[in-house]
Amino acid sequence: MTQRITITLDDETAAALDAFMARRGYANRSEAMRDLLHGGLARSAEEAGDPEGECVAVASFVYDHAERELGRRLLDAQHAHHDLSVATLHAHLDAHHCVEVALLRGQARAVRPFAESLIAERGVRLGRVNLMPAPRPGRRRGHRHD
């Protein structure tokens, strides 16, 4: 079942929505609004999630590798949290900037602050954390990982 909902937007917000649609290739505003709403609801559920629950997270950030001791600080932080760190990917963007992606797993109350601390390091230019509940044991879908 679907429901029709009417909303009113100011001109600036409507223009931003139209620009978003053009960038992403949406055919109409309803599709764009549905995706934006789903994303917002998912983030809200994540934020209200169980802090004691297991989660997986991706912390991605861009930094200037020449920033004083930043590479060492990031590496030391990840070693200090080896129980949360699953893997990292490091790539060079240009002569000065690197991107790093850290895959983390553990209790949300530990993973989130650690991921945010990586992004908060002095010299990190941009960063984002995506946190998701970890699959529960015994809940398999379709295939095995042996």
C-alpha positions as a Python dict, from the first residue, in 0.01 Angstrom:
ca = {
    (1, 'M'): (0, 0, 0),
    (2, 'T'): (123, 352, -71),
    (3, 'Q'): (15, 684, 70),
    (4, 'R'): (22, 1022, -95),
    (5, 'I'): (175, 1296, 118),
    (6, 'T'): (188, 1658, 9),
    (7, 'I'): (464, 1887, 137),
    (8, 'T'): (539, 2252, 84),
    (9, 'L'): (896, 2367, 23),
    (10, 'D'): (1040, 2716, 4),
    (11, 'D'): (1199, 2811, -330),
    (12, 'E'): (1555, 2759, -208),
    (13, 'T'): (1483, 2408, -76),
    (14, 'A'): (1294, 2314, -393),
    (15, 'A'): (1588, 2434, -604),
    (16, 'A'): (1829, 2229, -391),
    (17, 'L'): (1604, 1924, -438),
    (18, 'D'): (1597, 1977, -814),
    (19, 'A'): (1979, 2009, -823),
    (20, 'F'): (2009, 1689, -618),
    (21, 'M'): (1775, 1514, -864),
    (22, 'A'): (1979, 1630, -1162),
    (23, 'R'): (2309, 1516, -1007),
    (24, 'R'): (2172, 1172, -918),
    (25, 'G'): (1952, 1119, -1226),
    (26, 'Y'): (1614, 1095, -1056),
    (27, 'A'): (1313, 1097, -1287),
    (28, 'N'): (1085, 1278, -1042),
    (29, 'R'): (1070, 1447, -703),
    (30, 'S'): (882, 1159, -542),
    (31, 'E'): (1168, 915, -607),
    (32, 'A'): (1425, 1164, -477),
    (33, 'M'): (1221, 1243, -166),
    (34, 'R'): (1167, 872, -94),
    (35, 'D'): (1543, 806, -105),
    (36, 'L'): (1623, 1112, 104),
    (37, 'L'): (1361, 1011, 359),
    (38, 'H'): (1485, 650, 373),
    (39, 'G'): (1839, 775, 430),
    (40, 'G'): (1729, 1011, 705),
    (41, 'L'): (1522, 745, 877),
    (42, 'A'): (1810, 497, 860),
    (43, 'R'): (2048, 752, 1017),
    (44, 'S'): (1793, 827, 1287),
    (45, 'A'): (1755, 457, 1368),
    (46, 'E'): (2134, 422, 1376),
    (47, 'E'): (2167, 712, 1619),
    (48, 'A'): (1896, 566, 1842),
    (49, 'G'): (2042, 215, 1812),
    (50, 'D'): (2151, -6, 2097),
    (51, 'P'): (2486, 127, 2229),
    (52, 'E'): (2555, -219, 2373),
    (53, 'G'): (2483, -387, 2040),
    (54, 'E'): (2743, -514, 1795),
    (55, 'C'): (2801, -299, 1490),
    (56, 'V'): (3023, -261, 1188),
    (57, 'A'): (3142, 81, 1082),
    (58, 'V'): (3333, 247, 805),
    (59, 'A'): (3531, 557, 897),
    (60, 'S'): (3661, 735, 589),
    (61, 'F'): (3870, 1048, 592),
    (62, 'V'): (4101, 1265, 383),
    (63, 'Y'): (4416, 1416, 529),
    (64, 'D'): (4740, 1588, 437),
    (65, 'H'): (5013, 1329, 487),
    (66, 'A'): (5268, 1604, 556),
    (67, 'E'): (5070, 1726, 858),
    (68, 'R'): (5300, 1697, 1156),
    (69, 'E'): (5300, 1340, 1290),
    (70, 'L'): (4941, 1281, 1171),
    (71, 'G'): (5016, 952, 995),
    (72, 'R'): (5186, 819, 1306),
    (73, 'R'): (4902, 937, 1534),
    (74, 'L'): (4642, 767, 1314),
    (75, 'L'): (4842, 444, 1302),
    (76, 'D'): (4904, 449, 1678),
    (77, 'A'): (4532, 504, 1745),
    (78, 'Q'): (4439, 208, 1528),
    (79, 'H'): (4697, -15, 1698),
    (80, 'A'): (4567, 95, 2039),
    (81, 'H'): (4218, -13, 1926),
    (82, 'H'): (4323, -334, 1751),
    (83, 'D'): (4020, -506, 1903),
    (84, 'L'): (3793, -276, 1697),
    (85, 'S'): (4003, -245, 1380),
    (86, 'V'): (3930, -504, 1112),
    (87, 'A'): (4108, -355, 810),
    (88, 'T'): (4225, -29, 656),
    (89, 'L'): (4268, 94, 304),
    (90, 'H'): (4508, 379, 235),
    (91, 'A'): (4533, 554, -102),
    (92, 'H'): (4727, 857, -227),
    (93, 'L'): (4504, 1120, -389),
    (94, 'D'): (4775, 1363, -498),
    (95, 'A'): (5120, 1478, -387),
    (96, 'H'): (4985, 1591, -49),
    (97, 'H'): (4654, 1422, 28),
    (98, 'C'): (4563, 1068, 126),
    (99, 'V'): (4232, 895, 184),
    (100, 'E'): (4199, 627, 447),
    (101, 'V'): (3908, 390, 504),
    (102, 'A'): (3896, 201, 833),
    (103, 'L'): (3661, -94, 873),
    (104, 'L'): (3567, -135, 1239),
    (105, 'R'): (3363, -387, 1436),
    (106, 'G'): (3255, -409, 1800),
    (107, 'Q'): (3008, -263, 2044),
    (108, 'A'): (2859, 61, 1917),
    (109, 'R'): (2949, 243, 2240),
    (110, 'A'): (3317, 176, 2165),
    (111, 'V'): (3320, 187, 1785),
    (112, 'R'): (3147, 523, 1737),
    (113, 'P'): (3375, 730, 1964),
    (114, 'F'): (3685, 564, 1820),
    (115, 'A'): (3574, 632, 1460),
    (116, 'E'): (3490, 991, 1548),
    (117, 'S'): (3827, 1037, 1720),
    (118, 'L'): (4008, 938, 1399),
    (119, 'I'): (3819, 1205, 1207),
    (120, 'A'): (3875, 1461, 1482),
    (121, 'E'): (4255, 1430, 1464),
    (122, 'R'): (4426, 1761, 1389),
    (123, 'G'): (4503, 1764, 1017),
    (124, 'V'): (4216, 1544, 900),
    (125, 'R'): (4037, 1758, 640),
    (126, 'L'): (3715, 1565, 572),
    (127, 'G'): (3563, 1261, 731),
    (128, 'R'): (3251, 1055, 767),
    (129, 'V'): (3138, 758, 976),
    (130, 'N'): (2883, 505, 858),
    (131, 'L'): (2771, 274, 1140),
    (132, 'M'): (2543, -27, 1086),
    (133, 'P'): (2415, -299, 1319),
    (134, 'A'): (2617, -620, 1280),
    (135, 'P'): (2427, -924, 1158),
    (136, 'R'): (2307, -1142, 1442),
    (137, 'P'): (2459, -1489, 1469),
    (138, 'G'): (2247, -1760, 1314),
    (139, 'R'): (2073, -1529, 1065),
    (140, 'R'): (2202, -1634, 725),
    (141, 'R'): (2075, -1527, 388),
    (142, 'G'): (2125, -1745, 87),
    (143, 'H'): (2493, -1839, 90),
    (144, 'R'): (2779, -1956, 310),
    (145, 'H'): (3125, -1812, 372),
    (146, 'D'): (3345, -2120, 425),
}
